């Protein structure tokens, strides 16, 4: 199964701690969605989600996962409790080819959440390793800083 990681799993070592054997198939782009931080339905859960937005772009890693690794990832994402749900996406690879995948989003109405430093640490680390456009990296860092400032 293919899985598109766009947030805290942009660091391959972090991904492999959750989903053993995950294999990076490439760095890809998702059009018309922006990365956001939201609250889940249970008060103890919050994190990354995708927000539909015309013209927005979210970059990430396309991973290949075994069924067992996907089940482990589902457990970590509390899919059985609907804190996150599977969401089919069509990505664009570096050659401009369309690629089918799945990812997670937080279901229901979006409620902003100011992420903690600990939460965004693997995202920021991933940005140092992933060959995304510098403009995207800069914009995501600024968005994170803005989202965190909301809690002040």
N, C-alpha and C positions, 0 to 999 in steps of 0.2 A: 504494500500500500504506500502511496505517496502522501507526504505531509509537508505543508508549507509553514515554516517557522518565520515569524516576523517580529518577535519581541524578545522575551527572556531566553529563548532557545537559539539565538544567533551565535552563541558560543558552542562549538561542536562538543567540547568536553562536557558542558552542562547538559546538552541534549543526550549524550551517551550515558550519563548517570541516571537519567530517567528512562531512556529507551535504548537498551543495550543493542549494539550492532547497527545503530542508525548510520546510514551511508549518505553523504552529501552528493546529490546528483547535479548540483549547480546553483548558482545565484540567479534569482529570477525576480520579475517585477509583476505586481498586481496593480492593474489600473482601476481608477475610479473608487478607490477605498483609501482612507487615511487611518493610520494607527492612532488609537486613542486609549485612554485609561478609564476604566469604568468600574462601578460597583456591581457585584453579583447580587442575586436575590437573598442570599444569607449574609448577615452582617460581617462575618469573619472572612469573606472572600471578595477579592477585587483584583484587577490586573488588566492586561492588554486585551484589546478588542479591535475590530475593524468597523469604521464608520463610513457608510456610503457617502461619497463626495465627488461630484463631477470634476474631472481633471486632476484629482489627487493620484498619487503614486505611492505604493508601499513596496519596499524591497525586502527580500528575505532569502532563506535557503530552502530549496526543495530537497527533502530527505526521502530515502526509501526505507521503509520500516517493515519488519516482519509482523505478522498478526499478533504475536506475543508482545512485541515492543509497542505496537499501537494500543493494545489493551493496557499496558503499563502507563502509557501516556494518558489514556482516558481516565485511569484511576487517579493519577496526579492532578488532572484537570477537573475532577469531580463531575464527570459527564453523567454518571448515574443519578446525580442530584440536580442536574441541569444548571450547574454554575457556569459551565461552558458547553457549547454544543458543536457538533461537526457542521462544517459549512463548506460546500463545494465551491471551488474557485477555478478560474481559467487564468493561468499565468503566461507571461511572455519570457522566453529564455533569451540568452545573449545573442542568438541568431535570428531573433524575431519570430520564432516558431511558437505556436500556442500549445500549452501543456496543461493537462487536467490534474487537479490535486484536491486535497481537502485541508482545512485548517480549523481552528476554533474561533468562535465569537461568543460574547456574553449575550444570551438571549434577552428579549424584552426591551423596554425603553432604556435608552442610554442615560446613565447618571454618572457625571464626571467624578473621578477619584484622583486626588493628588498623590502620586506614587512616592514611596519612601526612597531614600538613597539606596538602601539595601535592595529594594525591588529593581531599580533601574541599573544597578551595577553590572549585571550580565549583558544588558542591552548596550550600554556604553562600551563595554569590553568587546562585544561583538562588532561594533562599528569600527573598532581599530583593526580588526582582522578581515572583515568582509570587503570585497572590492566594489562597493556601491559607489555611485557618483558622489563626489565631495559635496555638491550642493544638497543632496539628500541627507548626508551625514550631518552637515551643518544645521539643516532645517529640523532634523529630528532632535538633535541636542538642544536647540532653542525651544522646541515644543515641550521637551521634558522639563527644562528649566521653568518655562511658563506654567506648566501644569503643577509643578512643585510649589511655585510661588503662590498658587491659589490657596494653599493650606495656611499660609502665613497670616 
